[in-house]
Each structure stands twice: as structure tokens, then as C-alpha cells.
Amino acid sequence: MIKAVLGLAILLTIAACSGDDGSPKVRFEVEAAPAVTTPAIVEPPVAALTDPVTTKISAIRDVLERDSLSRLVRLANAEENFVSNFAGESHRVHWDLLRRTGFDPLAKLGQLLDGPYGTRQVGDQTWYIWPDFAARDAEDLLPEKLNFTDRARLRELVGDVGLDRIRAGEAYPGVRTAIAQDGDWLYFVHETERDTEDSE
């Protein structure tokens, strides 16, 4: 009996929706498609800068504002294990040589600190690293894994030659700097150890 009633209701519905020519018309209500169909990629939160890191950045920025390479050298020399190059040259000699080639260490350092940073855990210390790409593992730097904006930013930082090196499995090959969570300025380098070995 219930099946018969349901069948009759369906027939009446179809008949009620029939067009002028007698052909049935059925209407369905469906939910509107969502505006965004691609899931958003959620980046993991980056650790906030510690007070000692903020203090060290302020000291570096004070040097940059004075545009003084001598002050930058003194700041670097005050760090016990700071690295500016892998050739064993003094910071002063190395940065002077870079300036003669058109690379301004002060300007470049300021640009790095103005950009995004990433973090790496090294032993029991968190290292804050600029740019953020330099904190990533080599396989996570592959341009094919990045969104369009990050891919363009990475190319701007390392160029096509750098992208080729990344695709070959190398870590970030561009200019980078890092400060440990306790405020130690660790390095400000523009090359890799392999670059230095290849040039010898």
C-alpha cells in the first residue's frame, strides 16, 4: 500500500512538472558549489623571535643605519664562532673583497632581515634563519613543490643557476644569515663550502 502511494505521488509530481508538449520535467535542488575547490595549504607556524634574537637584530640594524663596514666587522668579531666565509679569510678582508665586486654586505644583510625567516632545531637550540628558504631541507626547496609566489621569490634570490643546484639536490645556495635563540650571531655567508673548494 505504501509503495503504491509513493508511486502515485511521484507520477503526480512528474505530471505537475510536465511541459506544454507533455514531456515530463523534473527539478532537483542542489547545494551551490563552494567558491574555493582547492584545499588551502596551511604553513606550520614559525617560532616567534626570542628577546635575545630581537636584541641582536637591533644591534645589527644600528650598524646598518650607520652604513659602517668597520662596525659590522667589530660586531662579527665579538661573536665567538661567527662565520662570514669558508676560505679562512678575516671578516674585514672578505667583505672588502665582496664590495669590490659590487656586492654590498651591509645592504644585503638589511634586505635579508627585512624578509621572512625560518627556523631549524640544531641540538637544543633554535636557529632563526634568513631567508626562510635557507631553513628548509633541500628536497622541500624544489621549485615544483613551491607555490607560484615562492617559486618566483626563490628564483629572484638564487637565479636559474641556483635553481639548477637545488634540483641537483643541494641545500639553499644563496646569501643567508642566522641567529641562535640565545642571541649568538652565527653566520652571514654568500657561498657554500663546495663553492670555496671548487675555486681553490
C-alpha positions as a Markdown table, in Angstrom:
| # | Residue | x | y | z |
|---|---|---|---|---|
| 1 | Met | 0.0 | 0.0 | 0.0 |
| 2 | Ile | 2.8 | 2.4 | 0.9 |
| 3 | Lys | 4.7 | 1.6 | -2.3 |
| 4 | Ala | 1.5 | 2.3 | -4.3 |
| 5 | Val | 1.0 | 5.7 | -2.6 |
| 6 | Leu | 4.7 | 6.7 | -3.2 |
| 7 | Gly | 4.4 | 5.7 | -6.8 |
| 8 | Leu | 1.3 | 7.7 | -7.3 |
| 9 | Ala | 2.9 | 10.8 | -5.6 |
| 10 | Ile | 5.9 | 10.5 | -8.0 |
| 11 | Leu | 3.6 | 10.3 | -11.0 |
| 12 | Leu | 1.6 | 13.3 | -9.9 |
| 13 | Thr | 4.8 | 15.3 | -9.3 |
| 14 | Ile | 6.1 | 14.4 | -12.8 |
| 15 | Ala | 2.8 | 15.2 | -14.3 |
| 16 | Ala | 2.6 | 18.6 | -12.5 |
| 17 | Cys | 6.0 | 19.5 | -13.9 |
| 18 | Ser | 5.2 | 18.4 | -17.4 |
| 19 | Gly | 5.8 | 21.0 | -20.1 |
| 20 | Asp | 3.2 | 22.1 | -22.7 |
| 21 | Asp | 4.2 | 19.4 | -25.0 |
| 22 | Gly | 3.5 | 16.7 | -22.4 |
| 23 | Ser | 7.2 | 15.8 | -21.8 |
| 24 | Pro | 7.9 | 15.4 | -18.1 |
| 25 | Lys | 10.2 | 17.9 | -16.3 |
| 26 | Val | 11.9 | 17.1 | -13.1 |
| 27 | Arg | 13.5 | 19.7 | -10.9 |
| 28 | Phe | 16.2 | 19.0 | -8.3 |
| 29 | Glu | 17.6 | 21.2 | -5.6 |
| 30 | Val | 21.3 | 21.0 | -5.1 |
| 31 | Glu | 23.7 | 23.0 | -3.0 |
| 32 | Ala | 25.8 | 25.6 | -4.7 |
| 33 | Ala | 29.4 | 24.6 | -5.4 |
| 34 | Pro | 31.9 | 26.1 | -2.9 |
| 35 | Ala | 33.8 | 29.2 | -4.2 |
| 36 | Val | 37.2 | 27.5 | -3.5 |
| 37 | Thr | 37.6 | 24.0 | -4.6 |
| 38 | Thr | 41.4 | 23.7 | -4.0 |
| 39 | Pro | 42.3 | 23.0 | -0.4 |
| 40 | Ala | 44.4 | 25.8 | 1.2 |
| 41 | Ile | 48.0 | 24.9 | 2.1 |
| 42 | Val | 48.5 | 25.7 | 5.8 |
| 43 | Glu | 52.1 | 26.5 | 6.6 |
| 44 | Pro | 53.3 | 25.4 | 10.0 |
| 45 | Pro | 53.6 | 28.3 | 12.5 |
| 46 | Val | 57.1 | 29.8 | 12.7 |
| 47 | Ala | 58.6 | 30.3 | 16.2 |
| 48 | Ala | 58.4 | 33.9 | 17.4 |
| 49 | Leu | 61.7 | 35.7 | 17.8 |
| 50 | Thr | 63.2 | 35.4 | 21.3 |
| 51 | Asp | 64.2 | 38.6 | 23.2 |
| 52 | Pro | 68.0 | 37.9 | 22.7 |
| 53 | Val | 67.4 | 37.5 | 18.9 |
| 54 | Thr | 65.5 | 40.7 | 18.8 |
| 55 | Thr | 68.3 | 42.5 | 20.7 |
| 56 | Lys | 70.9 | 41.2 | 18.3 |
| 57 | Ile | 68.8 | 42.3 | 15.3 |
| 58 | Ser | 68.6 | 45.8 | 16.8 |
| 59 | Ala | 72.4 | 45.8 | 17.2 |
| 60 | Ile | 72.8 | 44.8 | 13.5 |
| 61 | Arg | 70.3 | 47.3 | 12.3 |
| 62 | Asp | 72.1 | 50.0 | 14.2 |
| 63 | Val | 75.3 | 49.2 | 12.3 |
| 64 | Leu | 73.4 | 49.1 | 9.0 |
| 65 | Glu | 71.9 | 52.5 | 9.6 |
| 66 | Arg | 75.3 | 53.9 | 10.2 |
| 67 | Asp | 76.5 | 52.2 | 6.9 |
| 68 | Ser | 79.7 | 51.2 | 8.6 |
| 69 | Leu | 81.6 | 48.1 | 7.5 |
| 70 | Ser | 84.1 | 48.6 | 10.3 |
| 71 | Arg | 81.3 | 48.4 | 12.9 |
| 72 | Leu | 79.9 | 45.3 | 11.2 |
| 73 | Val | 83.3 | 43.7 | 11.4 |
| 74 | Arg | 83.6 | 44.6 | 15.1 |
| 75 | Leu | 80.1 | 43.1 | 15.7 |
| 76 | Ala | 81.1 | 39.9 | 13.9 |
| 77 | Asn | 84.5 | 39.7 | 15.7 |
| 78 | Ala | 82.6 | 39.9 | 19.0 |
| 79 | Glu | 81.0 | 36.6 | 18.3 |
| 80 | Glu | 83.0 | 33.5 | 19.3 |
| 81 | Asn | 82.2 | 31.3 | 16.3 |
| 82 | Phe | 80.8 | 33.7 | 13.7 |
| 83 | Val | 81.3 | 32.6 | 10.0 |
| 84 | Ser | 81.5 | 35.0 | 7.1 |
| 85 | Asn | 83.3 | 32.8 | 4.6 |
| 86 | Phe | 84.7 | 29.3 | 4.2 |
| 87 | Ala | 88.1 | 30.3 | 2.9 |
| 88 | Gly | 89.5 | 31.2 | 6.3 |
| 89 | Glu | 89.8 | 35.0 | 5.5 |
| 90 | Ser | 89.1 | 37.6 | 8.1 |
| 91 | His | 85.7 | 39.2 | 8.0 |
| 92 | Arg | 87.2 | 42.5 | 7.0 |
| 93 | Val | 89.2 | 41.2 | 4.1 |
| 94 | His | 86.3 | 39.0 | 2.9 |
| 95 | Trp | 83.7 | 41.8 | 3.0 |
| 96 | Asp | 86.1 | 44.3 | 1.4 |
| 97 | Leu | 86.7 | 41.9 | -1.5 |
| 98 | Leu | 82.9 | 41.5 | -1.9 |
| 99 | Arg | 82.4 | 45.2 | -2.0 |
| 100 | Arg | 85.0 | 45.5 | -4.8 |
| 101 | Thr | 82.9 | 43.0 | -6.8 |
| 102 | Gly | 79.8 | 45.1 | -6.4 |
| 103 | Phe | 78.3 | 43.0 | -3.6 |
| 104 | Asp | 77.4 | 45.3 | -0.6 |
| 105 | Pro | 77.3 | 43.2 | 2.5 |
| 106 | Leu | 75.5 | 45.9 | 4.5 |
| 107 | Ala | 72.7 | 46.4 | 2.0 |
| 108 | Lys | 72.3 | 42.6 | 1.5 |
| 109 | Leu | 72.2 | 41.9 | 5.2 |
| 110 | Gly | 69.5 | 44.6 | 5.6 |
| 111 | Gln | 67.4 | 43.0 | 2.8 |
| 112 | Leu | 67.7 | 39.6 | 4.4 |
| 113 | Leu | 66.5 | 40.8 | 7.8 |
| 114 | Asp | 63.6 | 42.7 | 6.1 |
| 115 | Gly | 62.3 | 39.4 | 4.6 |
| 116 | Pro | 60.7 | 36.3 | 6.1 |
| 117 | Tyr | 62.7 | 33.9 | 8.3 |
| 118 | Gly | 62.5 | 30.2 | 9.1 |
| 119 | Thr | 63.7 | 28.1 | 12.0 |
| 120 | Arg | 65.8 | 25.0 | 12.4 |
| 121 | Gln | 66.4 | 22.9 | 15.5 |
| 122 | Val | 70.1 | 22.3 | 16.0 |
| 123 | Gly | 70.8 | 20.3 | 19.1 |
| 124 | Asp | 68.9 | 22.0 | 21.9 |
| 125 | Gln | 69.0 | 25.4 | 20.1 |
| 126 | Thr | 66.5 | 27.0 | 17.7 |
| 127 | Trp | 68.3 | 28.8 | 14.9 |
| 128 | Tyr | 66.4 | 31.8 | 13.2 |
| 129 | Ile | 67.5 | 31.8 | 9.6 |
| 130 | Trp | 67.0 | 34.4 | 6.8 |
| 131 | Pro | 65.7 | 34.0 | 4.2 |
| 132 | Asp | 63.1 | 31.3 | 5.2 |
| 133 | Phe | 64.2 | 29.1 | 2.2 |
| 134 | Ala | 67.6 | 28.6 | 3.8 |
| 135 | Ala | 65.9 | 26.9 | 6.8 |
| 136 | Arg | 64.3 | 24.2 | 4.6 |
| 137 | Asp | 65.6 | 20.8 | 3.7 |
| 138 | Ala | 66.9 | 20.5 | 0.1 |
| 139 | Glu | 64.0 | 18.3 | -1.0 |
| 140 | Asp | 61.5 | 20.9 | 0.2 |
| 141 | Leu | 63.2 | 23.6 | -1.9 |
| 142 | Leu | 62.4 | 22.0 | -5.2 |
| 143 | Pro | 60.6 | 24.7 | -7.3 |
| 144 | Glu | 58.0 | 22.1 | -8.3 |
| 145 | Lys | 56.9 | 21.8 | -4.6 |
| 146 | Leu | 56.5 | 25.6 | -4.1 |
| 147 | Asn | 53.6 | 27.8 | -4.9 |
| 148 | Phe | 53.9 | 30.4 | -7.7 |
| 149 | Thr | 54.8 | 33.3 | -5.4 |
| 150 | Asp | 57.5 | 31.3 | -3.5 |
| 151 | Arg | 58.9 | 29.9 | -6.8 |
| 152 | Ala | 59.3 | 33.5 | -8.2 |
| 153 | Arg | 60.9 | 34.7 | -4.9 |
| 154 | Leu | 63.3 | 31.8 | -4.9 |
| 155 | Arg | 64.4 | 32.5 | -8.5 |
| 156 | Glu | 64.9 | 36.1 | -7.6 |
| 157 | Leu | 67.2 | 35.1 | -4.7 |
| 158 | Val | 69.3 | 32.4 | -6.3 |
| 159 | Gly | 68.8 | 32.8 | -10.1 |
| 160 | Asp | 68.5 | 30.0 | -12.6 |
| 161 | Val | 71.9 | 28.6 | -11.7 |
| 162 | Gly | 70.9 | 28.3 | -8.1 |
| 163 | Leu | 67.7 | 26.6 | -9.1 |
| 164 | Asp | 69.7 | 24.1 | -11.1 |
| 165 | Arg | 71.8 | 23.4 | -8.0 |
| 166 | Ile | 68.7 | 22.9 | -5.9 |
| 167 | Arg | 67.3 | 20.5 | -8.4 |
| 168 | Ala | 70.6 | 18.6 | -8.2 |
| 169 | Gly | 69.9 | 18.1 | -4.5 |
| 170 | Glu | 71.9 | 20.9 | -2.9 |
| 171 | Ala | 70.8 | 22.9 | 0.0 |
| 172 | Tyr | 69.9 | 26.6 | -0.3 |
| 173 | Pro | 72.9 | 28.2 | -2.3 |
| 174 | Gly | 72.1 | 31.8 | -1.8 |
| 175 | Val | 73.1 | 34.5 | 0.7 |
| 176 | Arg | 71.9 | 33.7 | 4.2 |
| 177 | Thr | 72.3 | 34.6 | 7.9 |
| 178 | Ala | 71.3 | 33.0 | 11.2 |
| 179 | Ile | 71.0 | 34.0 | 14.8 |
| 180 | Ala | 70.6 | 31.4 | 17.6 |
| 181 | Gln | 67.8 | 31.7 | 20.1 |
| 182 | Asp | 70.3 | 32.9 | 22.8 |
| 183 | Gly | 71.3 | 35.8 | 20.5 |
| 184 | Asp | 74.5 | 34.5 | 19.1 |
| 185 | Trp | 75.0 | 35.7 | 15.5 |
| 186 | Leu | 76.1 | 32.5 | 13.8 |
| 187 | Tyr | 76.9 | 33.3 | 10.2 |
| 188 | Phe | 76.4 | 35.7 | 7.2 |
| 189 | Val | 77.6 | 33.9 | 4.1 |
| 190 | His | 77.0 | 34.2 | 0.4 |
| 191 | Glu | 78.6 | 30.9 | -0.7 |
| 192 | Thr | 78.8 | 27.2 | 0.2 |
| 193 | Glu | 81.8 | 25.2 | 1.3 |
| 194 | Arg | 81.7 | 23.5 | -2.0 |
| 195 | Asp | 82.0 | 26.8 | -3.8 |
| 196 | Thr | 85.1 | 27.5 | -1.9 |
| 197 | Glu | 86.6 | 24.1 | -2.6 |
| 198 | Asp | 85.8 | 24.4 | -6.3 |
| 199 | Ser | 87.6 | 27.7 | -6.5 |
| 200 | Glu | 90.8 | 26.5 | -4.9 |
